[in-house]
Amino acid sequence: MKVQPADVFRHADNIVTRKVMDETLLVPISGQLASMDNLYTLNETGAFIWQALDGSRSLAEISVMLEEQYDAPAEVIKADMLEIADGLVKAGLIALSVNS
């Protein structure tokens, strides 16, 4: 699947999120157990994106939010946003929202 700016994503159901110091950890849960083999770490920007992926905002809307938060060219932010979203999809951490 190739992510598009109009796509709306939500967190996958089996993900637990924990904030540790300046990093956000994403841990897939399988049954009753966390899979520590597949632990994902997000920096501040990644955590901002993660929180914004709530099943109601498109990637384009999140890009605009990032433009307001960070001082970078819009084209760079959009490209980075799509790359990050693509990685999250491939890792199974987010899914297309059924409400989109």
C-alpha atoms as an extended CHARMM CRD file, in Angstrom:
* protein
*
       100  EXT
         1         1  MET       CA              0.0000000000        0.0000000000        0.0000000000  PROA      1               0.0000000000
         2         2  LYS       CA              1.3150000000        3.4210000000       -0.9180000000  PROA      2               0.0000000000
         3         3  VAL       CA              0.2240000000        6.0630000000        1.5870000000  PROA      3               0.0000000000
         4         4  GLN       CA             -1.4220000000        9.2060000000        0.2280000000  PROA      4               0.0000000000
         5         5  PRO       CA             -1.8780000000       12.6610000000        1.7910000000  PROA      5               0.0000000000
         6         6  ALA       CA             -5.6750000000       12.1590000000        1.9580000000  PROA      6               0.0000000000
         7         7  ASP       CA             -5.3350000000        8.8910000000        3.9290000000  PROA      7               0.0000000000
         8         8  VAL       CA             -6.6130000000        8.8300000000        7.5140000000  PROA      8               0.0000000000
         9         9  PHE       CA             -4.9260000000        6.3980000000        9.8970000000  PROA      9               0.0000000000
        10        10  ARG       CA             -5.5080000000        5.1820000000       13.4250000000  PROA      10              0.0000000000
        11        11  HSD       CA             -3.2790000000        3.2810000000       15.8270000000  PROA      11              0.0000000000
        12        12  ALA       CA             -3.3680000000       -0.4830000000       15.4220000000  PROA      12              0.0000000000
        13        13  ASP       CA             -5.3970000000       -2.1880000000       18.1540000000  PROA      13              0.0000000000
        14        14  ASN       CA             -2.5050000000       -4.2080000000       19.5260000000  PROA      14              0.0000000000
        15        15  ILE       CA             -0.1180000000       -1.3430000000       20.3600000000  PROA      15              0.0000000000
        16        16  VAL       CA              0.7620000000       -0.0610000000       23.8220000000  PROA      16              0.0000000000
        17        17  THR       CA              2.3860000000        3.3640000000       24.0380000000  PROA      17              0.0000000000
        18        18  ARG       CA              4.7320000000        4.4350000000       26.8650000000  PROA      18              0.0000000000
        19        19  LYS       CA              6.6500000000        7.6800000000       27.3520000000  PROA      19              0.0000000000
        20        20  VAL       CA             10.1640000000        7.1750000000       28.7640000000  PROA      20              0.0000000000
        21        21  MET       CA             12.2370000000       10.3130000000       29.2310000000  PROA      21              0.0000000000
        22        22  ASP       CA             12.2220000000       12.0810000000       25.8310000000  PROA      22              0.0000000000
        23        23  GLU       CA             11.1670000000        9.0730000000       23.7950000000  PROA      23              0.0000000000
        24        24  THR       CA              7.8660000000        7.4040000000       23.0680000000  PROA      24              0.0000000000
        25        25  LEU       CA              7.9310000000        3.6180000000       22.9760000000  PROA      25              0.0000000000
        26        26  LEU       CA              5.5020000000        1.5630000000       20.9090000000  PROA      26              0.0000000000
        27        27  VAL       CA              5.1180000000       -2.0460000000       21.9810000000  PROA      27              0.0000000000
        28        28  PRO       CA              3.0060000000       -4.5490000000       20.0210000000  PROA      28              0.0000000000
        29        29  ILE       CA              0.9200000000       -6.7850000000       22.2980000000  PROA      29              0.0000000000
        30        30  SER       CA              0.1600000000      -10.3570000000       21.3440000000  PROA      30              0.0000000000
        31        31  GLY       CA             -2.4450000000      -11.9350000000       23.5970000000  PROA      31              0.0000000000
        32        32  GLN       CA             -1.3620000000      -11.0990000000       27.1380000000  PROA      32              0.0000000000
        33        33  LEU       CA              2.3100000000      -10.5360000000       26.2910000000  PROA      33              0.0000000000
        34        34  ALA       CA              4.2850000000       -7.6310000000       24.9170000000  PROA      34              0.0000000000
        35        35  SER       CA              6.6450000000       -8.4880000000       22.0780000000  PROA      35              0.0000000000
        36        36  MET       CA              9.9110000000       -6.9080000000       23.1860000000  PROA      36              0.0000000000
        37        37  ASP       CA             11.4870000000       -8.1670000000       19.9480000000  PROA      37              0.0000000000
        38        38  ASN       CA              9.4780000000       -5.5190000000       18.1100000000  PROA      38              0.0000000000
        39        39  LEU       CA              9.9220000000       -2.4360000000       20.2630000000  PROA      39              0.0000000000
        40        40  TYR       CA              9.6860000000        0.8660000000       18.3720000000  PROA      40              0.0000000000
        41        41  THR       CA             11.0840000000        4.1940000000       19.5620000000  PROA      41              0.0000000000
        42        42  LEU       CA              9.8210000000        7.5890000000       18.4430000000  PROA      42              0.0000000000
        43        43  ASN       CA             11.5950000000       10.9000000000       18.8500000000  PROA      43              0.0000000000
        44        44  GLU       CA              9.7100000000       14.1500000000       19.5660000000  PROA      44              0.0000000000
        45        45  THR       CA              8.5600000000       14.6020000000       15.9680000000  PROA      45              0.0000000000
        46        46  GLY       CA              7.5490000000       10.9670000000       15.6240000000  PROA      46              0.0000000000
        47        47  ALA       CA              5.6010000000       11.1870000000       18.8940000000  PROA      47              0.0000000000
        48        48  PHE       CA              3.8280000000       14.3150000000       17.6340000000  PROA      48              0.0000000000
        49        49  ILE       CA              2.7820000000       12.4430000000       14.4980000000  PROA      49              0.0000000000
        50        50  TRP       CA              1.7850000000        9.3550000000       16.5080000000  PROA      50              0.0000000000
        51        51  GLN       CA             -0.5200000000       11.4050000000       18.7330000000  PROA      51              0.0000000000
        52        52  ALA       CA             -2.0730000000       13.1050000000       15.7040000000  PROA      52              0.0000000000
        53        53  LEU       CA             -2.8730000000        9.7610000000       14.0250000000  PROA      53              0.0000000000
        54        54  ASP       CA             -6.2170000000        9.4730000000       15.7960000000  PROA      54              0.0000000000
        55        55  GLY       CA             -8.4150000000        8.1720000000       12.9930000000  PROA      55              0.0000000000
        56        56  SER       CA             -9.9370000000       11.5610000000       12.2200000000  PROA      56              0.0000000000
        57        57  ARG       CA             -7.1100000000       13.5840000000       10.6140000000  PROA      57              0.0000000000
        58        58  SER       CA             -5.6550000000       13.0280000000        7.1640000000  PROA      58              0.0000000000
        59        59  LEU       CA             -1.9090000000       12.9190000000        6.6470000000  PROA      59              0.0000000000
        60        60  ALA       CA             -2.2510000000       16.2730000000        4.8410000000  PROA      60              0.0000000000
        61        61  GLU       CA             -3.8690000000       17.7990000000        7.9310000000  PROA      61              0.0000000000
        62        62  ILE       CA             -1.1170000000       16.4120000000       10.1320000000  PROA      62              0.0000000000
        63        63  SER       CA              1.4610000000       17.8840000000        7.7640000000  PROA      63              0.0000000000
        64        64  VAL       CA             -0.1030000000       21.3140000000        8.2870000000  PROA      64              0.0000000000
        65        65  MET       CA              0.0530000000       20.7800000000       12.0500000000  PROA      65              0.0000000000
        66        66  LEU       CA              3.7430000000       19.9230000000       11.7040000000  PROA      66              0.0000000000
        67        67  GLU       CA              4.3390000000       23.0770000000        9.6450000000  PROA      67              0.0000000000
        68        68  GLU       CA              2.8640000000       25.1150000000       12.4970000000  PROA      68              0.0000000000
        69        69  GLN       CA              5.0210000000       23.2930000000       15.0680000000  PROA      69              0.0000000000
        70        70  TYR       CA              8.3590000000       23.1000000000       13.2700000000  PROA      70              0.0000000000
        71        71  ASP       CA             10.3690000000       25.4920000000       11.1310000000  PROA      71              0.0000000000
        72        72  ALA       CA             10.9130000000       23.5420000000        7.9100000000  PROA      72              0.0000000000
        73        73  PRO       CA              9.7490000000       23.8740000000        4.2990000000  PROA      73              0.0000000000
        74        74  ALA       CA              6.2610000000       22.4760000000        3.6390000000  PROA      74              0.0000000000
        75        75  GLU       CA              7.5580000000       20.1660000000        0.8860000000  PROA      75              0.0000000000
        76        76  VAL       CA             10.1000000000       18.6020000000        3.2560000000  PROA      76              0.0000000000
        77        77  ILE       CA              7.5110000000       18.1450000000        5.9940000000  PROA      77              0.0000000000
        78        78  LYS       CA              5.0410000000       16.5280000000        3.6000000000  PROA      78              0.0000000000
        79        79  ALA       CA              7.6600000000       14.1280000000        2.2130000000  PROA      79              0.0000000000
        80        80  ASP       CA              8.8830000000       13.2150000000        5.6960000000  PROA      80              0.0000000000
        81        81  MET       CA              5.3030000000       12.7360000000        6.9190000000  PROA      81              0.0000000000
        82        82  LEU       CA              4.5310000000       10.3130000000        4.0810000000  PROA      82              0.0000000000
        83        83  GLU       CA              7.7810000000        8.4110000000        4.6960000000  PROA      83              0.0000000000
        84        84  ILE       CA              7.0740000000        8.0680000000        8.4180000000  PROA      84              0.0000000000
        85        85  ALA       CA              3.4760000000        6.9870000000        7.7810000000  PROA      85              0.0000000000
        86        86  ASP       CA              4.6820000000        4.4200000000        5.2460000000  PROA      86              0.0000000000
        87        87  GLY       CA              7.0960000000        2.9870000000        7.8140000000  PROA      87              0.0000000000
        88        88  LEU       CA              4.3780000000        2.8170000000       10.4700000000  PROA      88              0.0000000000
        89        89  VAL       CA              2.0700000000        1.0020000000        8.0370000000  PROA      89              0.0000000000
        90        90  LYS       CA              4.7730000000       -1.4950000000        7.0610000000  PROA      90              0.0000000000
        91        91  ALA       CA              5.5150000000       -2.1610000000       10.7440000000  PROA      91              0.0000000000
        92        92  GLY       CA              1.8120000000       -2.8070000000       11.3780000000  PROA      92              0.0000000000
        93        93  LEU       CA              1.5950000000        0.0490000000       13.8990000000  PROA      93              0.0000000000
        94        94  ILE       CA             -1.1780000000        1.9960000000       12.1430000000  PROA      94              0.0000000000
        95        95  ALA       CA             -4.1340000000        1.0620000000        9.9620000000  PROA      95              0.0000000000
        96        96  LEU       CA             -6.4780000000        2.9520000000        7.6820000000  PROA      96              0.0000000000
        97        97  SER       CA             -9.3590000000        4.3940000000        9.6380000000  PROA      97              0.0000000000
        98        98  VAL       CA            -12.7570000000        2.9640000000        8.7800000000  PROA      98              0.0000000000
        99        99  ASN       CA            -14.1890000000        6.4620000000        9.2910000000  PROA      99              0.0000000000
       100       100  SER       CA            -12.0900000000        7.9690000000        6.4730000000  PROA      100             0.0000000000
